[in-house]
Amino acid sequence: AAVINKRGPTSQGYLPLLSKSGPTPSVVGCSAHFHFGPKPIGQRKDMVSRQGIARKIKMASLGRHTLSVMSAVQKGMTLTQLVGEQANPEMVLLMNQIALATKVIASKIARAGIDDLYGLQDASGGTTNTSGDKQKKLDVLSNDIMVDALTQSGQVHVQASEEDDAPFVCSKSGDPQPRYVVVYDPLDGSRNIDCNVATGTIFGIYEALEGISGLSPEEQAMRNALQKGTALVAAGYALYSSATMLVVTFGQGTHGFTLDPALGEYVVTHPNMKIPKRGQIYSVNDARYHDWPEGLRNYIDAIRQGRGQSPKQYSARYICSLVGDFHRTLLYGGVAMNPRSHLRLVYEANPLAYVAEQAGGEGSDGKRRILDISPEAVHQRLPLFLGSPDDVKELESYGDVQQLVNPGYEV
C-alpha cells in the first residue's frame, strides 16, 4: 500500500490505496454525481455546481450549518441528495470525502486476506496506540485513509483520531479557516478483523471554534477536539459486514444508507430510523459478571428472568464490535453496554450517543447523559450504555452500574 503522510495528503492522494490492489477506482471511488479523485478543491466546487447540487438545497437561510427547509427522506435517495437537502455545500463536500474513505476501507477489509493485511502492524506485537491498544495493520491503514480523505476535502480545520497521539490542524496556514472539526475512530472492532466479524468507522463533526486563531496550532487543535457532544452538528458510522452501511444524522433524524456495489453509491435503505422504546436484547460481555458492581448484576439478573419492568425474558447478543452491537440495538431495541471505563468519550461515545438520540434512543455513562459530559482529555475513557430509552432509564435506576474496579483483561 502507498505510504500516507499522517499530517497531510500525498502528492498522489489516497486513490493509490485502491489501485495497488482491489477494485478499480471507477467502481469504489466514483458515483453518479461526483468523481472522487484527488482534484483541486476549486474544481470540486465547480462540479457540485454543474451537477445542480446547490439547486437541490432550498436555501431559506444560510446559517452556520443547518438550513431551515427540509424535504422528506425517502428510500433510494443518494447520500449527496440527502446532505444537500439537510446541510450546506461545505458539508456536501466533506461527507462525500468521508463516504469515499469508508468505501476504500471496505475494499481493503474485503481483500485483507489476499493482500496480507491481517495481523498486527508490528509482528512482535510491540506497536500500540496512545490508548494502549495493539495496532492491527488495518487500524493503521484505515487511519491513513481517513486522514488523507479529510485533509483533501478542504473543509476540515482540525482532525482527532483514536489512533493518533493528539489532534492536529490539517488546514493550510494563511488560508481562510475551514468550517469543520472531525473526530473519529477509523476502525472500530479491530480485534475481530482476522475472523471476518463486523467492524466499523465512527465519526463526529463539529463547527470549528472561532476567536482562538492567536493560539498555537496545538492548542487550537486541542480546544476544538474537546467540545461537548451537545455541539455536534453531524455524526455517524460505517458498518463493514455482509453489506457496507453508512448511518448518519445531521440533527434532523437518523438515516441509514447501503452501498450499492454496482454503482459505488450510498443509497437510502433505512429512512428516519427509530429505535424501539424498549427491546428484549442486552449486549455486554457477561463473562465479566463477577467483576460487576451489585447494581449491574441485579439489573442483568432481573431482565434475564423477566423480573424487570418488562415481563419478557431478555436474550444476550454480543459481538465485541461496538458498531455491530450498536447497529443491532438501533434496529431491534434493548441496550448495548460496556460498564468499564473502556470506550472513548470523544471518538466513540459522543458520536454514537448523538446518533442514538436522533433516533429516539439514549446514551448514558450509567449516571449522566453522554452528550452533557465535558471532555477533559482527547483519549478520555468512560462506561457507555446506549439503547432504547425505557431500557436505559431502567438500567440507571439500579444506581450502581459502573464497573469502576477494572482488573484488566488480556485477550
N, C-alpha and C positions, 0 to 999 in steps of 0.2 A: 504494500500500500504506500501511496505517496506520503511523504513526511509533511505534516502540517505544523505551521507556526502557531503556537497556542496564543499568541498575542496579536494575531492578525492573519489575513488570508495570504496564501502563497501566490506566486505570480500566475500559477495555473488554476487556482481556485480549488474547490473540493470535488469537482466532477471527475478528475483522475481517479478518485477512490472508487468510482463506478467502473470506469473504462479499463482499469487494470484487470478486473475480473467481474463477471456477473452480467446482468442485462445491460443493454446499451442505454446511454443516457436518454435516447428518444422514448424509451418505454417508461423508465422510472423517473426521469428528471424533467419531463415536459408535460404540459397539459394543453387542453384545447384553447386556453386563454392566455397562457404565458409560456415563453421559453425561459427555462430556469438556468441557463448557462451563465457564466461569470461575466455578464455585460456591465458596463458602467451604469451607475445609478440613474443618471440622466436619461439614458436610453430606456431603462426600465419604466421610468415615469411616463415617457412618451408612449410606450407600449400599452400601459394602463389606459392612457387617454384614447389611443387608437381603437382599443377593444371596447371602449364605451363603458368601462367600469365606473368611471366618475359619474356617468349619466344614470347609473343604477342607484346611486346614493341620493336619496331625497333630502336635499340639504335645507332643512328647516332652520338649522343653526350650525355654526362652525365652532362648537365648543372644543375644549381640550381633548375630549375623547368621544363620548357617545353622542350620536345625532338623535334628535327628538322624534323622528318619524321612523317606524319600523314596519315592514310588511311581514306577513305570516311566513313562518319557516315551513317548508314543505319537503317531502321526500323527493329525491332526485336533484335538489339544488346542489350546486358545487360549493366548495369552501369559499372560493373567490366571490361568488354571488352573495353568500350569507355575510361575509365580513364586510363587503361593500355596502350592504344594507344596514348593518348594525354598528359599524365603526366608521373610520375615516381612511383616506388614501394611504396614509403612512402605515396604518395597521394592516391594510391590504398587502403592502409590500413586505412587512415584517412577517405576517402569517404565511405568506407564500414561501418565504425562506425557511420558516420553521417546518412547514409541510414538506419541503424538499429534503431537509435534513432527516426527517423521520422516514422518508422513502429510501434514502441512501442507507440509513441504519437498518431498516427492514431487509434491504437487499443483502447487506453484509451478514446479518444474522442467518438468513436463509442459506448463504453459501459458507457459513463458518466452518463446517466440517471439510468442505472441499478446499478451502483456502487456508487451512491450518490456523484458524482464529479461535479455537477453543483453548482453554487453559489459562494459566497466569501469565501476566505480562513479563515477569521475571521468573524463569524456570526454577530458580532456587526458592521462590516464594517470598522474596525479600522486599518487593515493591508494594507499598501501601499508600493510600491517600491520607489527607490530613485527619480524617475521621478514624484512621487506624484500620480501614478495611483493605484486605488484599485485593489488588487490582488485577482484573482479568484483561486479556488482550482487547476484548470488545469494549470494556469500560473505557480504556484509553482512546481507542479508535472512535467510539461514539462521541466522546468529549471533543476530540479534534474536529469532527464533522460539525457539531453544534457551534463551536467557537468560530469556525470559518464561515458557516452559513449566516450567523447573526452579524458578524463583522461586515460581510459583504452586503447585507441588507441596506446599510447606510442609515438605518432608523434607530440604532441602539447606541446609547451613550455608555452604559455600564453593563457588564456581564458578571454573574456569580455562579459558579458551578460547584457541585458537591466534590468533584474530582480535583479542584484547584485549591491552593492554599488560601487565597484571598480573592475578593472581587477585583476587577480591573476595568479601567476606562479603555474602550476599544475605538472610540471616535477619534478622528484626526484633530490634533491641536491646531487652533486657528480657524477651523470650520465652525459654522453655526452648530450649537449643541443639538444633537438628535433628541427626539421626544421620549424614548423609552429606555427602561431598565428591564433586563430579563434575568431571572434566576431559574436554575434547572438542575435536575438530576438526569444526566444524559442516558443512563441505562440502569433502571431500577430492576431489582431481582436478579442481579448478575450471577449469584451463586447457582441459579437454575439454568444458566446458559448451556452448559455442557450436556444437559439431558433434555433439551428441547422443550422446556416448560415456558409458559408465557412470561415475557418481560415487557418493559415499557420505558417511555421517556416522560418525565413530568416537568412542567414549566409554569412559571407565573410571570406576569408582565405588569410593571408599574410605570407611572409617569416619572420622568427624571426630575429630581428636585431642582428648584430654581433658587438663585441668590447665594450659591455656595461656590461660584467659579473662582473665588480668591483662594480657596483651599488647595492643598496639594492634590494631585490625581489620586493618590492612595486614600486620602481622607474623603474626597468626593465619592469614590467608589464604595467605601465602607458605609457612608451615610445613606447612599442610595439603596444599597442592598439590605439595610436593616430597617426598612419600612414595615409597618404593621400590615397584617393581612387585609385589614379594612381598606387599605389604599390600593389594593389590586384593581386593575381595570380589565384584565383578562387572565385566564388560566386554563390549563387543560393537560391532557396526557395522550400519548400514543400507546396503543396496546399491540404488541407483536405476538400473534398467536395463529390460529388457523386462518384468520383474516387479519389484516392490519387495519386498526381503527384509530380515529382521532376524535376525542371527546373534548369539547371546548365550551367556554362561556365568555361572553363579553358583558356580563352583568345584566343580560336580558334573557335568562333561561339557559339551560344546558342542552347541547345538541351533539348527537353522535354521527360521525361520518365513517364510511367504509371505503378503503382504497380499492378502486376498480383496476385490477392489474392490466386489463386490456387497454385502458385509456391512460393509465398513470394519473388518475384524477380522484380526489376525495369527493364522494357524493353523500348527501344526507340520507341516512337509513334510520336514524332514531331521532326524529324532531321532538323538541320540548320534552326531554326526559324527566320523569318524575319518579322519585324513589317512593315505594310504598310507606305509609305511615308506620307500619310495623311489619317485620318479616318473621321468618321462622328458622333463620340460619345465623349462627355465630361463627366467626373466623378468628382463631387465635391458636398459637402453639400451646395446647394444653398439656403437653409433656412437662411443662414447667409449673403445673398446678401446685405442687408442694412448695414452690418458692413464692407463690402469690400471697398478697395480704388477705385477711379474713373476708373483707367485703367483696372482693372479686370472686373468691371461691364460693361464697354464699350465692352470689348472683348467678354464676355458671351452674351451680347445683340446682337452683330454682328453675331456670329456664330449661335445663335438660329434662327435668322431671315433670314439667307442666305445672309447677307451683308458683310461677311468676305472675305478672299482671295478665299475661295471656295463658289460657288453659292448654295451649298447644305445647307439645314437647319439641324443643328446638333440635336441629341437627348441626353437626360441625362440618365445616368445609374450610380447608386451609391449604394454600399453595406455597406460602413464604415468598410471594411476589406481591408487593404492596399494590401495584397497578392491577394485577389479576384479581386479587381478593377484593379490592375496592370496586372494580368494574362489576363483578358478580353481585356485590352488595347493592350497587346503584340500580341494577336491573331487578333483583329479586327481593331486596329489603333485608333487614337484620342489622348486624353490627360487625364491622371488621376492626380489629384492635391489635395493638402491641402495648401491653401495660408497662413495659420497661421504658426507661429514658433512652430510647434507641434511635427513633426516627428524627429527622432534621426538621426543625420548625420552618426554616427559610425555603428549603428546596423541595420538601415533600408535604409537610403538614398544611402550610398555608395554601398552596395551590389546590390541593385536593379538598380541603375544607371549603374553599370558595366554590369549587365545582359542586360539592355536596349541597351547600346551602342554596345555590341557584337551581338545584333540582328538588328542593323542598326537604333536604336532609339536614344533618347537624354534624359538626366537628368539635370535639372536646378533648382536653387532656385529662379528663376524669373529674375535673373541678371547674374549669373555665372554658369559655368559648375560645377556640383556637385563634380566630381572627382578631381577638382583642388583646392578644399577648404581644408585648413589645419585645422584639428580639434583642438580645444583649450581645450575641456573637453570631457570625455567619454559619458556624457549624454547630450551633446550639441544638441539643437533643432533648426530647421530651416524650412522655407517653402519648399515644394517639388512639382515639376512638372515633370512628366515622360510621355513619349509617342512618337508619330510619329514625325520625325524631322521637317516636314513642320508645323505641329500644334504647336510644342514647340517654334519654331522661330517666328511664327505669334503672339503667346501669349506674348513673350518677347518684341516684337515691340511696345506693348502698354505701356511699361515703368513701370507704377505704378501698379504692380500686387501683391505685397507682402502685406498681412494684418498685419501691424506692431502693430496696436492697437488691443489688444486681451482682450475683456471684460470678457472672461471665460464663459464656458457653463456647466451647471450642467445637467447631463443626468441620 
